């Protein structure tokens, strides 16, 4: 093994798997949701976008499903 290496002639190359790591998307998220994760980010020192990603990853890994019960306002008003 050499004591010193010359990297001047070395050609860099992009990680071929980098594009599969994350995908940029545009989402409309409630202000209260963003504030919640920003406050959590201040407490933990982890950027809020990473926290959202970690939470969503946990949902995927635990196969968590959202439970929604839709009620119409008409039904609520007539009761």
Biopython code that builds the backbone (N, CA, C, O; Angstrom):
import numpy as np
from Bio.PDB.StructureBuilder import StructureBuilder

atoms = [
    (1, "UNK", "N", (0.835, -1.170, 0.000)),
    (1, "UNK", "CA", (0.000, 0.000, 0.000)),
    (1, "UNK", "C", (0.885, 1.239, 0.000)),
    (1, "UNK", "O", (1.874, 1.305, 0.729)),
    (2, "UNK", "N", (0.525, 2.210, -0.814)),
    (2, "UNK", "CA", (1.311, 3.440, -0.902)),
    (2, "UNK", "C", (1.046, 4.354, 0.287)),
    (2, "UNK", "O", (-0.016, 4.306, 0.908)),
    (3, "UNK", "N", (2.029, 5.182, 0.587)),
    (3, "UNK", "CA", (1.851, 6.174, 1.647)),
    (3, "UNK", "C", (0.990, 7.330, 1.153)),
    (3, "UNK", "O", (0.236, 7.924, 1.924)),
    (4, "UNK", "N", (1.104, 7.645, -0.130)),
    (4, "UNK", "CA", (0.324, 8.745, -0.709)),
    (4, "UNK", "C", (-0.253, 8.297, -2.043)),
    (4, "UNK", "O", (0.353, 7.509, -2.769)),
    (5, "UNK", "N", (-1.426, 8.811, -2.347)),
    (5, "UNK", "CA", (-2.079, 8.514, -3.614)),
    (5, "UNK", "C", (-2.349, 9.824, -4.340)),
    (5, "UNK", "O", (-2.635, 10.843, -3.710)),
    (6, "UNK", "N", (-2.257, 9.797, -5.669)),
    (6, "UNK", "CA", (-2.531, 10.963, -6.491)),
    (6, "UNK", "C", (-3.930, 10.786, -7.103)),
    (6, "UNK", "O", (-4.139, 9.933, -7.965)),
    (7, "UNK", "N", (-4.873, 11.604, -6.642)),
    (7, "UNK", "CA", (-6.241, 11.510, -7.123)),
    (7, "UNK", "C", (-6.542, 12.520, -8.225)),
    (7, "UNK", "O", (-7.691, 12.634, -8.652)),
    (8, "UNK", "N", (-5.537, 13.255, -8.694)),
    (8, "UNK", "CA", (-5.746, 14.277, -9.718)),
    (8, "UNK", "C", (-6.265, 13.695, -11.025)),
    (8, "UNK", "O", (-7.082, 14.329, -11.692)),
    (9, "UNK", "N", (-5.818, 12.520, -11.403)),
    (9, "UNK", "CA", (-6.219, 11.917, -12.673)),
    (9, "UNK", "C", (-7.441, 11.004, -12.533)),
    (9, "UNK", "O", (-7.938, 10.456, -13.517)),
    (10, "UNK", "N", (-7.903, 10.857, -11.324)),
    (10, "UNK", "CA", (-9.035, 9.970, -11.086)),
    (10, "UNK", "C", (-10.330, 10.626, -11.551)),
    (10, "UNK", "O", (-10.576, 11.794, -11.252)),
    (11, "UNK", "N", (-11.154, 9.885, -12.277)),
    (11, "UNK", "CA", (-12.424, 10.397, -12.759)),
    (11, "UNK", "C", (-13.523, 9.976, -11.785)),
    (11, "UNK", "O", (-13.634, 8.806, -11.419)),
    (12, "UNK", "N", (-14.328, 10.949, -11.377)),
    (12, "UNK", "CA", (-15.452, 10.644, -10.494)),
    (12, "UNK", "C", (-16.628, 10.125, -11.307)),
    (12, "UNK", "O", (-16.730, 10.383, -12.506)),
    (13, "UNK", "N", (-17.505, 9.399, -10.650)),
    (13, "UNK", "CA", (-18.716, 8.954, -11.318)),
    (13, "UNK", "C", (-19.868, 9.000, -10.322)),
    (13, "UNK", "O", (-19.685, 8.856, -9.113)),
    (14, "UNK", "N", (-21.036, 9.203, -10.862)),
    (14, "UNK", "CA", (-22.217, 9.317, -10.023)),
    (14, "UNK", "C", (-22.621, 7.948, -9.498)),
    (14, "UNK", "O", (-22.375, 6.921, -10.131)),
    (15, "UNK", "N", (-23.240, 7.956, -8.340)),
    (15, "UNK", "CA", (-23.771, 6.728, -7.762)),
    (15, "UNK", "C", (-24.951, 6.274, -8.617)),
    (15, "UNK", "O", (-25.936, 7.004, -8.721)),
    (16, "UNK", "N", (-24.883, 5.091, -9.233)),
    (16, "UNK", "CA", (-25.985, 4.652, -10.102)),
    (16, "UNK", "C", (-27.271, 4.351, -9.331)),
    (16, "UNK", "O", (-28.338, 4.251, -9.935)),
    (17, "UNK", "N", (-27.185, 4.208, -8.024)),
    (17, "UNK", "CA", (-28.358, 3.889, -7.215)),
    (17, "UNK", "C", (-28.973, 5.121, -6.550)),
    (17, "UNK", "O", (-30.025, 5.021, -5.918)),
    (18, "UNK", "N", (-28.334, 6.267, -6.686)),
    (18, "UNK", "CA", (-28.780, 7.478, -5.991)),
    (18, "UNK", "C", (-30.195, 7.881, -6.389)),
    (18, "UNK", "O", (-30.962, 8.352, -5.549)),
    (19, "UNK", "N", (-30.550, 7.701, -7.660)),
    (19, "UNK", "CA", (-31.882, 8.119, -8.099)),
    (19, "UNK", "C", (-32.984, 7.262, -7.481)),
    (19, "UNK", "O", (-34.142, 7.678, -7.453)),
    (20, "UNK", "N", (-32.644, 6.076, -6.986)),
    (20, "UNK", "CA", (-33.631, 5.197, -6.379)),
    (20, "UNK", "C", (-33.795, 5.431, -4.882)),
    (20, "UNK", "O", (-34.686, 4.851, -4.261)),
    (21, "UNK", "N", (-32.951, 6.270, -4.299)),
    (21, "UNK", "CA", (-32.994, 6.478, -2.862)),
    (21, "UNK", "C", (-34.186, 7.329, -2.436)),
    (21, "UNK", "O", (-34.892, 6.979, -1.490)),
    (22, "UNK", "N", (-34.410, 8.430, -3.118)),
    (22, "UNK", "CA", (-35.518, 9.322, -2.788)),
    (22, "UNK", "C", (-36.057, 9.928, -4.067)),
    (22, "UNK", "O", (-35.342, 10.078, -5.058)),
    (23, "UNK", "N", (-37.344, 10.275, -4.022)),
    (23, "UNK", "CA", (-37.988, 10.924, -5.150)),
    (23, "UNK", "C", (-38.566, 12.238, -4.676)),
    (23, "UNK", "O", (-39.258, 12.292, -3.659)),
    (24, "UNK", "N", (-38.284, 13.284, -5.404)),
    (24, "UNK", "CA", (-38.811, 14.590, -5.036)),
    (24, "UNK", "C", (-40.257, 14.687, -5.486)),
    (24, "UNK", "O", (-40.576, 14.385, -6.636)),
    (25, "UNK", "N", (-41.135, 15.110, -4.576)),
    (25, "UNK", "CA", (-42.549, 15.292, -4.888)),
    (25, "UNK", "C", (-43.020, 16.616, -4.301)),
    (25, "UNK", "O", (-42.404, 17.160, -3.385)),
    (26, "UNK", "N", (-44.101, 17.113, -4.832)),
    (26, "UNK", "CA", (-44.722, 18.311, -4.289)),
    (26, "UNK", "C", (-46.010, 17.881, -3.613)),
    (26, "UNK", "O", (-46.857, 17.233, -4.228)),
    (27, "UNK", "N", (-46.156, 18.240, -2.351)),
    (27, "UNK", "CA", (-47.345, 17.867, -1.589)),
    (27, "UNK", "C", (-47.900, 19.098, -0.892)),
    (27, "UNK", "O", (-47.157, 19.988, -0.478)),
    (28, "UNK", "N", (-49.215, 19.130, -0.773)),
    (28, "UNK", "CA", (-49.858, 20.186, 0.001)),
    (28, "UNK", "C", (-50.183, 19.582, 1.360)),
    (28, "UNK", "O", (-51.047, 18.713, 1.481)),
    (29, "UNK", "N", (-49.477, 20.059, 2.379)),
    (29, "UNK", "CA", (-49.627, 19.533, 3.733)),
    (29, "UNK", "C", (-50.142, 20.664, 4.616)),
    (29, "UNK", "O", (-49.724, 21.813, 4.471)),
    (30, "UNK", "N", (-51.033, 20.340, 5.515)),
    (30, "UNK", "CA", (-51.607, 21.334, 6.412)),
    (30, "UNK", "C", (-50.550, 22.074, 7.205)),
    (30, "UNK", "O", (-49.530, 21.502, 7.590)),
    (31, "UNK", "N", (-50.802, 23.349, 7.445)),
    (31, "UNK", "CA", (-49.869, 24.202, 8.190)),
    (31, "UNK", "C", (-49.604, 23.614, 9.570)),
    (31, "UNK", "O", (-48.470, 23.633, 10.049)),
    (32, "UNK", "N", (-50.658, 23.086, 10.214)),
    (32, "UNK", "CA", (-50.490, 22.518, 11.548)),
    (32, "UNK", "C", (-49.588, 21.287, 11.533)),
    (32, "UNK", "O", (-48.855, 21.037, 12.491)),
    (33, "UNK", "N", (-49.642, 20.524, 10.451)),
    (33, "UNK", "CA", (-48.791, 19.329, 10.324)),
    (33, "UNK", "C", (-47.328, 19.751, 10.191)),
    (33, "UNK", "O", (-46.447, 19.212, 10.861)),
    (34, "UNK", "N", (-47.089, 20.723, 9.317)),
    (34, "UNK", "CA", (-45.715, 21.203, 9.099)),
    (34, "UNK", "C", (-45.162, 21.795, 10.392)),
    (34, "UNK", "O", (-44.013, 21.533, 10.750)),
    (35, "UNK", "N", (-45.960, 22.585, 11.090)),
    (35, "UNK", "CA", (-45.512, 23.182, 12.352)),
    (35, "UNK", "C", (-45.184, 22.104, 13.382)),
    (35, "UNK", "O", (-44.198, 22.217, 14.111)),
    (36, "UNK", "N", (-46.005, 21.066, 13.441)),
    (36, "UNK", "CA", (-45.756, 19.967, 14.377)),
    (36, "UNK", "C", (-44.379, 19.363, 14.119)),
    (36, "UNK", "O", (-43.591, 19.187, 15.048)),
    (37, "UNK", "N", (-44.089, 19.042, 12.849)),
    (37, "UNK", "CA", (-42.809, 18.413, 12.528)),
    (37, "UNK", "C", (-41.647, 19.392, 12.665)),
    (37, "UNK", "O", (-40.537, 18.980, 13.002)),
    (38, "UNK", "N", (-41.877, 20.675, 12.411)),
    (38, "UNK", "CA", (-40.807, 21.664, 12.610)),
    (38, "UNK", "C", (-40.469, 21.794, 14.093)),
    (38, "UNK", "O", (-39.297, 21.900, 14.455)),
    (39, "UNK", "N", (-41.488, 21.786, 14.949)),
    (39, "UNK", "CA", (-41.236, 21.832, 16.394)),
    (39, "UNK", "C", (-40.502, 20.582, 16.851)),
    (39, "UNK", "O", (-39.582, 20.656, 17.665)),
    (40, "UNK", "N", (-40.910, 19.442, 16.329)),
    (40, "UNK", "CA", (-40.238, 18.185, 16.658)),
    (40, "UNK", "C", (-38.790, 18.211, 16.168)),
    (40, "UNK", "O", (-37.895, 17.666, 16.814)),
    (41, "UNK", "N", (-38.574, 18.848, 15.026)),
    (41, "UNK", "CA", (-37.216, 18.967, 14.473)),
    (41, "UNK", "C", (-36.328, 19.785, 15.406)),
    (41, "UNK", "O", (-35.160, 19.451, 15.603)),
    (42, "UNK", "N", (-36.878, 20.856, 15.980)),
    (42, "UNK", "CA", (-36.098, 21.677, 16.913)),
    (42, "UNK", "C", (-35.726, 20.880, 18.163)),
    (42, "UNK", "O", (-34.622, 21.017, 18.692)),
    (43, "UNK", "N", (-36.650, 20.054, 18.625)),
    (43, "UNK", "CA", (-36.392, 19.239, 19.823)),
    (43, "UNK", "C", (-35.349, 18.159, 19.566)),
    (43, "UNK", "O", (-34.504, 17.890, 20.419)),
    (44, "UNK", "N", (-35.411, 17.540, 18.389)),
    (44, "UNK", "CA", (-34.558, 16.379, 18.110)),
    (44, "UNK", "C", (-33.277, 16.720, 17.370)),
    (44, "UNK", "O", (-32.307, 15.965, 17.425)),
    (45, "UNK", "N", (-33.266, 17.867, 16.667)),
    (45, "UNK", "CA", (-32.098, 18.208, 15.860)),
    (45, "UNK", "C", (-32.088, 17.513, 14.514)),
    (45, "UNK", "O", (-31.093, 17.565, 13.791)),
    (46, "UNK", "N", (-33.199, 16.857, 14.169)),
    (46, "UNK", "CA", (-33.333, 16.177, 12.877)),
    (46, "UNK", "C", (-34.193, 17.064, 11.981)),
    (46, "UNK", "O", (-35.247, 17.521, 12.423)),
    (47, "UNK", "N", (-33.783, 17.324, 10.736)),
    (47, "UNK", "CA", (-34.588, 18.173, 9.848)),
    (47, "UNK", "C", (-36.018, 17.653, 9.709)),
    (47, "UNK", "O", (-36.247, 16.444, 9.666)),
    (48, "UNK", "N", (-36.979, 18.583, 9.640)),
    (48, "UNK", "CA", (-38.383, 18.188, 9.658)),
    (48, "UNK", "C", (-38.778, 17.322, 8.471)),
    (48, "UNK", "O", (-39.636, 16.449, 8.609)),
    (49, "UNK", "N", (-38.170, 17.544, 7.305)),
    (49, "UNK", "CA", (-38.495, 16.707, 6.147)),
    (49, "UNK", "C", (-38.022, 15.271, 6.382)),
    (49, "UNK", "O", (-38.685, 14.322, 5.965)),
    (50, "UNK", "N", (-36.900, 15.116, 7.037)),
    (50, "UNK", "CA", (-36.425, 13.770, 7.379)),
    (50, "UNK", "C", (-37.371, 13.104, 8.372)),
    (50, "UNK", "O", (-37.634, 11.905, 8.273)),
    (51, "UNK", "N", (-37.884, 13.878, 9.330)),
    (51, "UNK", "CA", (-38.825, 13.326, 10.304)),
    (51, "UNK", "C", (-40.101, 12.850, 9.625)),
    (51, "UNK", "O", (-40.620, 11.782, 9.951)),
    (52, "UNK", "N", (-40.608, 13.638, 8.684)),
    (52, "UNK", "CA", (-41.803, 13.226, 7.945)),
    (52, "UNK", "C", (-41.513, 11.955, 7.173)),
    (52, "UNK", "O", (-42.328, 11.032, 7.163)),
    (53, "UNK", "N", (-40.361, 11.899, 6.527)),
    (53, "UNK", "CA", (-39.977, 10.702, 5.767)),
    (53, "UNK", "C", (-39.845, 9.485, 6.686)),
    (53, "UNK", "O", (-40.294, 8.393, 6.336)),
    (54, "UNK", "N", (-39.232, 9.668, 7.855)),
    (54, "UNK", "CA", (-39.087, 8.566, 8.807)),
    (54, "UNK", "C", (-40.440, 8.078, 9.302)),
    (54, "UNK", "O", (-40.654, 6.875, 9.457)),
    (55, "UNK", "N", (-41.354, 9.013, 9.551)),
    (55, "UNK", "CA", (-42.690, 8.626, 10.012)),
    (55, "UNK", "C", (-43.429, 7.833, 8.930)),
    (55, "UNK", "O", (-44.036, 6.799, 9.210)),
    (56, "UNK", "N", (-43.368, 8.331, 7.695)),
    (56, "UNK", "CA", (-44.033, 7.620, 6.592)),
    (56, "UNK", "C", (-43.400, 6.258, 6.349)),
    (56, "UNK", "O", (-44.105, 5.295, 6.048)),
    (57, "UNK", "N", (-42.075, 6.166, 6.477)),
    (57, "UNK", "CA", (-41.391, 4.879, 6.326)),
    (57, "UNK", "C", (-41.859, 3.891, 7.394)),
    (57, "UNK", "O", (-42.067, 2.711, 7.110)),
    (58, "UNK", "N", (-42.022, 4.383, 8.626)),
    (58, "UNK", "CA", (-42.511, 3.538, 9.707)),
    (58, "UNK", "C", (-43.919, 3.031, 9.394)),
    (58, "UNK", "O", (-44.241, 1.873, 9.660)),
    (59, "UNK", "N", (-44.757, 3.905, 8.827)),
    (59, "UNK", "CA", (-46.109, 3.484, 8.430)),
    (59, "UNK", "C", (-46.055, 2.375, 7.390)),
    (59, "UNK", "O", (-46.810, 1.406, 7.468)),
    (60, "UNK", "N", (-45.167, 2.516, 6.423)),
    (60, "UNK", "CA", (-45.030, 1.504, 5.365)),
    (60, "UNK", "C", (-44.521, 0.191, 5.948)),
    (60, "UNK", "O", (-45.067, -0.872, 5.652)),
    (61, "UNK", "N", (-43.486, 0.256, 6.767)),
    (61, "UNK", "CA", (-42.884, -0.966, 7.304)),
    (61, "UNK", "C", (-43.820, -1.708, 8.251)),
    (61, "UNK", "O", (-43.778, -2.936, 8.331)),
    (62, "UNK", "N", (-44.660, -0.970, 8.965)),
    (62, "UNK", "CA", (-45.586, -1.628, 9.885)),
    (62, "UNK", "C", (-46.935, -1.885, 9.220)),
    (62, "UNK", "O", (-47.871, -2.351, 9.869)),
    (63, "UNK", "N", (-47.034, -1.580, 7.923)),
    (63, "UNK", "CA", (-48.246, -1.808, 7.139)),
    (63, "UNK", "C", (-49.452, -1.124, 7.786)),
    (63, "UNK", "O", (-50.560, -1.661, 7.792)),
    (64, "UNK", "N", (-49.215, 0.061, 8.326)),
    (64, "UNK", "CA", (-50.267, 0.820, 8.996)),
    (64, "UNK", "C", (-51.257, 1.340, 7.957)),
    (64, "UNK", "O", (-50.859, 1.877, 6.923)),
    (65, "UNK", "N", (-52.529, 1.177, 8.235)),
    (65, "UNK", "CA", (-53.583, 1.649, 7.337)),
    (65, "UNK", "C", (-54.336, 2.784, 8.009)),
    (65, "UNK", "O", (-54.520, 2.783, 9.227)),
    (66, "UNK", "N", (-54.764, 3.737, 7.224)),
    (66, "UNK", "CA", (-55.527, 4.863, 7.725)),
    (66, "UNK", "C", (-56.987, 4.453, 7.847)),
    (66, "UNK", "O", (-57.545, 3.847, 6.933)),
    (67, "UNK", "N", (-57.591, 4.776, 8.951)),
    (67, "UNK", "CA", (-58.993, 4.450, 9.178)),
    (67, "UNK", "C", (-59.813, 5.733, 9.047)),
    (67, "UNK", "O", (-59.660, 6.666, 9.836)),
    (68, "UNK", "N", (-60.684, 5.765, 8.042)),
    (68, "UNK", "CA", (-61.513, 6.948, 7.808)),
    (68, "UNK", "C", (-62.981, 6.585, 7.922)),
    (68, "UNK", "O", (-63.423, 5.565, 7.394)),
    (69, "UNK", "N", (-63.726, 7.421, 8.608)),
    (69, "UNK", "CA", (-65.173, 7.286, 8.675)),
    (69, "UNK", "C", (-65.776, 8.578, 8.155)),
    (69, "UNK", "O", (-65.777, 9.594, 8.851)),
    (70, "UNK", "N", (-66.289, 8.541, 6.934)),
    (70, "UNK", "CA", (-66.851, 9.732, 6.318)),
    (70, "UNK", "C", (-68.305, 9.875, 6.752)),
    (70, "UNK", "O", (-69.089, 8.933, 6.641)),
    (71, "UNK", "N", (-68.651, 11.027, 7.233)),
    (71, "UNK", "CA", (-70.037, 11.331, 7.552)),
    (71, "UNK", "C", (-70.426, 12.582, 6.811)),
    (71, "UNK", "O", (-69.647, 13.533, 6.742)),
    (72, "UNK", "N", (-71.603, 12.596, 6.264)),
    (72, "UNK", "CA", (-72.027, 13.795, 5.535)),
    (72, "UNK", "C", (-72.583, 14.818, 6.514)),
    (72, "UNK", "O", (-73.135, 14.454, 7.553)),
    (73, "UNK", "N", (-72.440, 16.074, 6.190)),
    (73, "UNK", "CA", (-72.938, 17.131, 7.062)),
    (73, "UNK", "C", (-74.455, 17.103, 7.111)),
    (73, "UNK", "O", (-75.048, 17.464, 8.127)),
    (74, "UNK", "N", (-75.094, 16.675, 6.022)),
    (74, "UNK", "CA", (-76.547, 16.614, 5.982)),
    (74, "UNK", "C", (-77.041, 15.604, 7.020)),
    (74, "UNK", "O", (-77.999, 15.864, 7.749)),
    (75, "UNK", "N", (-76.369, 14.440, 7.076)),
    (75, "UNK", "CA", (-76.767, 13.418, 8.047)),
    (75, "UNK", "C", (-76.545, 13.918, 9.463)),
    (75, "UNK", "O", (-77.349, 13.629, 10.348)),
    (76, "UNK", "N", (-75.474, 14.660, 9.697)),
    (76, "UNK", "CA", (-75.179, 15.179, 11.027)),
    (76, "UNK", "C", (-76.194, 16.236, 11.442)),
    (76, "UNK", "O", (-76.612, 16.270, 12.599)),
    (77, "UNK", "N", (-76.591, 17.089, 10.519)),
    (77, "UNK", "CA", (-77.517, 18.175, 10.821)),
    (77, "UNK", "C", (-78.936, 17.650, 11.073)),
    (77, "UNK", "O", (-79.672, 18.219, 11.880)),
    (78, "UNK", "N", (-79.323, 16.564, 10.383)),
    (78, "UNK", "CA", (-80.674, 16.058, 10.533)),
    (78, "UNK", "C", (-80.829, 15.177, 11.753)),
    (78, "UNK", "O", (-81.952, 14.822, 12.113)),
    (79, "UNK", "N", (-79.721, 14.811, 12.407)),
    (79, "UNK", "CA", (-79.814, 13.943, 13.594)),
    (79, "UNK", "C", (-80.191, 14.719, 14.816)),
    (79, "UNK", "O", (-80.312, 14.146, 15.898)),
]
sb = StructureBuilder()
sb.init_structure("model")
sb.init_model(0)
sb.init_chain("A")
sb.init_seg("    ")
for serial, (resi, resn, name, xyz) in enumerate(atoms, 1):
    if name == "N":
        sb.init_residue(resn, " ", resi, " ")
    sb.init_atom(name, np.array(xyz, "f"), 0.0, 1.0, " ", f" {name:<3s}", serial, name[0])
structure = sb.get_structure()
